[in-house]
């Protein structure tokens, strides 16, 4: 039985992939889909694509684009989520922080360099008029690492998707002092160079299946509120608020203009220093 490894963060955005793996639509063809949680985020998934420890990964757009320029051999085969990701800006609940300016000289917790939490800190600095070069970082690997770091109640900041962290805010462990949305669609589906070379037809079938599930959710979001709430231990009302503002991709189109905007933003932040042809980032499986 051939296995196709699919990697993503253990968060509600990836519920459609959980449904796909549960359905196992390709068993009759001798193909088993295997889901692998990666709590360390997009930086770790970029590494997994690079070292061939996964076949597909659901990666934050900005993180993959930067890593592609840095040599990642994978390519985007489609979007997974087309709406922005809304990042909550968090501090320890007892740190005495009431506004963003209190964070100007404070460390930012990031899962790893090149992750979304890392890159979005630069976008926040630009928005707030801070010098991005003055930012300093503490690597904490994942959400559990942030919880541990916040226990000393020192002034520090942590950017993470706001509904994922809302239970921690409700428990009084985190305080959210602001938000920042991505100015681009948030999750891309990235395939390794090896599976692109050897299994393009299977990749197209996987895309067809995941986009069918995405369409089903978009057509009746309310029916998925309780299953997502149960799967990710989130309050149903929070899931309802989140799902109303979320748009999953229904086809594999990746407009060049959207990729171009993201690249221009990364260059403006000094996070990339060269441009590549946009076609180098994307593999169209159904030309």
N, C-alpha and C positions, 0 to 999 in steps of 0.2 A: 504494500500500500504506500503510495507516494504521499508525502506530507508537504503542505504549503504552510509556512510559518507567517503569521500575521501579528504584528506588534503594535500596541497602542497604550496610551495612558488608561488606568482603570477608572475612568470618569464617564459621566452620563452621555457625553457626545458620541461615545463608541457603542452605545446600546444597539444600534443596527448591526454592528459586526458581531455582537453576542448572539443576536437572532440568527445571523447567517451561519455562524459556526454550529449553533444548535441544530439547524436544519440539515447541514451536511449535504448539499445538493449534488455533490460530485462523487459520492461513494460508489455509485454504479460504474463510474469511469476509473475507479481505483485511486481516487484522490481524496485525502482527508485534510480538512482545514483545521489548523491548530492556532488558537489564540494565545498570545503571550503578553501578560501585563508588564508594562515598563513604568514604574512609579517615578523614575528619575527624569522623565520628560524627553523633550525632543533632542537634546544633545546626545543622550544615550541611544536614542533610536537612529540618529545619524551615524553613530559609531557602528550600530548593528548592521545597517545597510552597507557601510564601508567594509566590514570584516565578514560579510556573508553569514551572519548569525540570524538573519531573518530574510524573508523573501519580499514581504510587503510591510510598510510602516505608515501609520497615520501621524504625520508630523506637522507641527506648526509651520505655516508658509514661510515666514521670515527666517526661521531657523534653518530650514532646508536650503533656501536660496543662498544664504551665506555659506553654508557648508559645501554646497555644490561648487561655488566659486573657489573654495579652499581645497577642492579635489574630490568630492564625493562622486563616485561613478554612477549612482542611482539617478533615476529620472521620475518626474511627475507623470502619472498616467491619468490623473483627474483630481478634482476636488472631492473632499468628503463633506465639509461644511462650508457654505458660501457666505454666511453671515459673519460679522466681526466677532471676535472673542472679547468679552468684557472682563478686563483684569481688575480685581479689587486691589487696592493699595492698603496693606495691613501693617499694623504695629502691635507690640505687646499691649494687652488691655490695660495694664497698670503703668505704662511708660510715661504717661502724662503728655502725650502728643495730641494736639487738637487741630493742627493744620499742616499742610504739606511742606511749608517752609521750614518747619521743625526738622525735616528730614534731609535738608540740603547737604549737610556734612556728615550724615549718618551712614553706616554700612547698609548695603542692600543684600539680602539673602537671595542666593540663586542656586538652582539645582546643579548647574555646572556651566562653565563658559560655553557660549554659543547656544544656550537654551533660550526658550521664550522669555523666561523670567529675567534672564541676563539682558537680552536685546531690548525688551520693553522698558527696562530701567533707563536706557539711553533716550528712548522716545519720550518718556516722562520728563527727563531732565530738559530736553529741548522744549517741550510744552511749557514747562514752568520757568524757563529762562535761566536755568542753571548751566554751568559749564560741564558738559558730559565727561570731559577728561578728569574732572575732580571726583568722579564716582569711585567708591571703593566697595569691594564685594567680599562676602563670606559664602563659601560653597557648602551647601547643606544637603545635597543629593536629592531630597524629595520632601513631601509635605511633613512627614514625621520629623525630618531634620529641622524644619522650620519650627515645629511645635517645641522641640527640645531647645532650640536656640532662644526662643522667646521666653523661656522660663526665668531668665535672669531679669526680665522687665527693663532691660536697657533700651535706649532709643535706637531702633533699627527698623528697616522696612522690608516688606516681602510682597511681591506681586504674584498673584495666582488667580485663576478663574474664580469669580466671586461666588458662584453657587456651590462650587466644590468646598470652599472655605466657610460658607455661611453657618453650618453647624458649629464650627469653632467660634465664630462670632457670637452665635446665640448662647454658647456655653460660657462666654466671658473669657475665653483664652486669647482671642484675637480682637482687635478693634479695627474696623474699616474706616479710613479717613479720606478715601477718595476712590475714583475709578478712572480707568483709561482704556478705551476700546482700540482694537487694531483698526487701522484705516484700510484694511484689505480682508478678503475671505480668509478664514483662519486655519483650516486644516486641509492639507493636500495628501493624496495617496501616492506614496513613493515606492517604486519597484527597484529591486537590485538589478545590476547589470546582467547577472547570470540568468535570472528568470526572464528578463526581457529578451535575452538572446535565445533561450531554449523553450520558453513556454508562452509566447505572446497570445496564442489563441485561448489558452486557459485563463490568462489575465483578463482578456476581454469578457469571457464568461463570468468571471468573478465580479467584474464591474457591472455587468448586466444584472446580476443577482443583488448586489448591494444597492444599486440605484432603484431597483424595484422595491426593496424594503424601505428605502428613504422616501419614495413616493407614497407608499402606504402610510407612513407616519405623517407626512405632510398633509395628506387628505383627511386624516382623522386624528389630530394631535391629542385630543382629550382622552382617547382610548388608551394611550400609552403613558399617561401621567402616573397612574398607580403602579404599573410594572416597573417603570424607571425609578420611582420613589422607593420601591422595595429593593430593587437591585443595588442601589447606590446609597441607601440609608439617608435619603433626603426627604424633607417635609413635602407632602403632595402639593401644597400651595406654592412652594418654592419651585418645584418642577414645573408647575403650571405657568408660572411667570417666565421661567427660562424657555420653555418649549414654544411659547408664543412668539418669542423674538429670535428663534433659531430656524435657519433655512438650510436643510441638507441639499447636497447636489443631487440632481436627477439625471444627469448625463455627464459625459467625460470632457465637455468643453472647458478649456482653460484659456480665456482671452489673453492675448499677448499684452494688451494694455494694462491689465491688472498686475501681471508679473512685473511689467515695466515700472509701474508706480511704486511697488514694493522695493525694487532695486534702487530706484532713485532716492527713496527715503533712507535706505540703508547706507547709500553713498553719502547722502547729506549728513548723516550722523557720524561719518567716519568709520563705519563698521566694515565696509568693503572699499577697496581702492582700485578696483578694475571692473570693467563691464564685460559681459559675455553676450553673444547672440542669444536672444530669448529662446530660440529654437533648441538650444543646447540643454535647456532645463526640462523640456517636455517631450514625451514620447506619445505620439498619436497612434493608438492601437487599431483604429478603424478609419484609415484615410479615405 
